Amino acid sequence: MIKILKIIFVPIICLATFSFINFWLLPLIFCFIIISFNLKIFKLNDIINFLIASYLSFFASILLYSLIGYSLGLLLESEFHVGKWRIVDISYLIILGIISTILFFYFNSFIFKNLRFKDNLIKIFLSTLIISLGVFLNYTYGLDDEYSFMLWQFVVSLVLQLIIYQNYKRVD
């Protein structure tokens, strides 16, 4: 019963803290929440590596969005649309919805050997699909960009908790 509560409670806390923190501190708070609920499986070295991998995927996603989105916007001019979507919006969907999620799980699979990337591809694919659909709906209905990041944190923390509790033996 405690495992189920931890699996559900971590994403809810990620959502609750989202609006109170600075954008650049999102990975730090996200990692702190994940670590605090999984202290039995994390060693000090793992904690530092988890923080580094989270920030690495965070900055890689921002860099890719900046390079791809704005480069395409300049090359194809800002008037280029696919339906209602500008090219920058499409790159945002691809980077936030697909690439950042895959990068996060991929980088962390090197740190935590039990989070085998290939073994959890279905969960990672489903989380990517949910986030992409959420970002798509967010843009379609003109909601604030903050909701896309909130959805990303919620889904990724939920999937990460599911993977942790499925693969680790020392968790209660």
C-alpha positions as CSV (number, residue, x, y, z in Angstrom):
1,M,0.0,0.0,0.0
2,I,2.9,2.4,0.8
3,K,4.4,1.7,-2.6
4,I,1.2,2.7,-4.4
5,L,1.0,5.9,-2.3
6,K,4.5,6.8,-3.1
7,I,4.0,6.1,-6.8
8,I,0.9,8.5,-6.8
9,F,2.2,11.0,-4.3
10,V,5.4,12.0,-6.1
11,P,3.8,13.3,-9.3
12,I,1.2,15.2,-7.2
13,I,4.0,16.9,-5.2
14,C,5.8,17.7,-8.5
15,L,2.6,19.5,-9.7
16,A,2.1,21.3,-6.4
17,T,5.6,22.8,-6.3
18,F,5.7,23.7,-9.9
19,S,4.2,27.2,-9.7
20,F,6.3,28.2,-6.8
21,I,9.8,27.8,-8.3
22,N,11.9,29.4,-10.9
23,F,12.1,27.8,-14.4
24,W,15.9,27.1,-14.0
25,L,15.4,25.3,-10.7
26,L,12.8,22.9,-12.1
27,P,15.2,20.0,-12.5
28,L,16.7,20.5,-9.0
29,I,13.3,20.4,-7.3
30,F,12.1,17.6,-9.5
31,C,15.2,15.5,-8.5
32,F,14.9,16.5,-4.8
33,I,11.3,15.2,-4.8
34,I,12.2,11.9,-6.6
35,I,15.2,11.4,-4.3
36,S,13.4,12.2,-1.1
37,F,10.8,9.5,-1.7
38,N,13.4,6.9,-2.8
39,L,16.2,7.4,-0.3
40,K,16.7,3.6,0.2
41,I,17.8,3.0,-3.3
42,F,19.9,6.1,-3.9
43,K,23.5,6.4,-2.8
44,L,25.3,9.7,-2.6
45,N,27.1,9.1,-5.9
46,D,23.7,8.2,-7.5
47,I,22.1,11.4,-6.2
48,I,24.8,13.6,-7.7
49,N,24.7,11.7,-11.0
50,F,20.9,11.9,-11.1
51,L,21.1,15.7,-10.7
52,I,23.7,16.0,-13.4
53,A,21.7,13.7,-15.8
54,S,18.5,15.7,-15.2
55,Y,20.2,19.0,-15.8
56,L,22.0,17.6,-18.8
57,S,18.7,16.5,-20.4
58,F,17.1,19.8,-19.4
59,F,19.8,21.9,-21.0
60,A,20.1,19.6,-24.1
61,S,16.4,20.0,-24.7
62,I,16.5,23.8,-24.3
63,L,19.5,23.9,-26.7
64,L,17.9,21.7,-29.2
65,Y,14.7,23.8,-29.1
66,S,16.7,27.0,-29.5
67,L,18.7,25.7,-32.4
68,I,16.1,23.8,-34.3
69,G,13.0,25.9,-33.6
70,Y,14.6,29.3,-34.2
71,S,16.8,28.1,-37.0
72,L,13.8,26.7,-38.8
73,G,11.8,29.8,-38.0
74,L,14.5,32.0,-39.6
75,L,15.1,29.7,-42.6
76,L,11.4,29.2,-43.4
77,E,10.3,32.6,-42.2
78,S,7.9,32.9,-39.3
79,E,5.0,32.9,-41.7
80,F,5.5,29.2,-42.5
81,H,2.5,27.2,-41.0
82,V,1.3,23.7,-41.0
83,G,-2.4,24.2,-40.4
84,K,-2.6,26.6,-37.5
85,W,0.8,25.6,-36.2
86,R,3.9,27.8,-36.8
87,I,7.2,25.9,-37.3
88,V,8.4,27.0,-33.9
89,D,5.3,25.4,-32.3
90,I,6.0,22.2,-34.1
91,S,9.6,22.1,-32.9
92,Y,8.4,22.8,-29.4
93,L,6.1,19.8,-29.6
94,I,8.9,17.6,-30.9
95,I,11.5,18.7,-28.4
96,L,9.4,18.9,-25.2
97,G,7.1,16.0,-26.1
98,I,9.5,13.5,-27.5
99,I,13.2,14.3,-27.3
100,S,13.4,15.6,-23.8
101,T,11.5,12.6,-22.4
102,I,13.7,10.2,-24.2
103,L,16.9,12.0,-23.2
104,F,15.8,12.1,-19.5
105,F,15.3,8.3,-19.4
106,Y,18.3,7.6,-21.6
107,F,20.8,9.6,-19.5
108,N,19.4,8.2,-16.3
109,S,19.6,4.6,-17.6
110,F,23.4,5.0,-17.4
111,I,23.3,6.0,-13.8
112,F,20.8,3.4,-12.5
113,K,21.5,0.0,-14.0
114,N,18.1,-1.2,-12.8
115,L,16.4,1.4,-15.0
116,R,17.2,-0.5,-18.1
117,F,16.3,1.8,-21.0
118,K,15.5,-1.0,-23.5
119,D,13.4,-3.0,-21.0
120,N,11.2,0.0,-20.3
121,L,10.7,1.2,-23.8
122,I,7.0,0.7,-23.7
123,K,6.6,2.9,-20.6
124,I,8.9,5.5,-22.1
125,F,7.0,5.4,-25.4
126,L,3.6,5.8,-23.6
127,S,4.9,8.7,-21.5
128,T,6.2,10.3,-24.7
129,L,2.9,9.8,-26.3
130,I,1.0,11.3,-23.4
131,I,3.3,14.3,-23.2
132,S,3.1,14.9,-26.9
133,L,-0.7,14.7,-26.9
134,G,-0.8,17.1,-24.0
135,V,1.5,19.6,-25.6
136,F,-0.5,19.3,-28.8
137,L,-3.8,20.0,-27.0
138,N,-2.1,22.8,-25.0
139,Y,-1.1,24.6,-28.3
140,T,-4.4,23.8,-30.0
141,Y,-6.5,25.4,-27.3
142,G,-4.0,28.2,-26.6
143,L,-3.2,27.4,-23.0
144,D,-0.2,28.7,-21.1
145,D,3.1,27.0,-21.8
146,E,3.4,26.3,-18.1
147,Y,0.9,23.5,-18.4
148,S,3.1,21.6,-20.9
149,F,6.0,21.6,-18.3
150,M,3.6,20.6,-15.5
151,L,2.4,17.7,-17.6
152,W,6.0,16.7,-18.4
153,Q,6.9,16.6,-14.8
154,F,3.8,14.7,-13.8
155,V,4.1,12.0,-16.4
156,V,7.9,11.6,-16.2
157,S,7.8,11.4,-12.4
158,L,4.9,8.9,-12.5
159,V,6.7,6.7,-15.0
160,L,10.0,6.9,-13.2
161,Q,8.3,5.9,-10.0
162,L,6.7,2.9,-11.7
163,I,10.0,1.8,-13.2
164,I,11.8,2.2,-9.8
165,Y,9.2,0.2,-7.9
166,Q,9.1,-2.5,-10.6
167,N,12.9,-2.9,-10.8
168,Y,14.3,-2.3,-7.4
169,K,14.2,-4.9,-4.6
170,R,15.1,-2.6,-1.7
171,V,12.1,-0.3,-1.9
172,D,9.2,-0.2,0.5
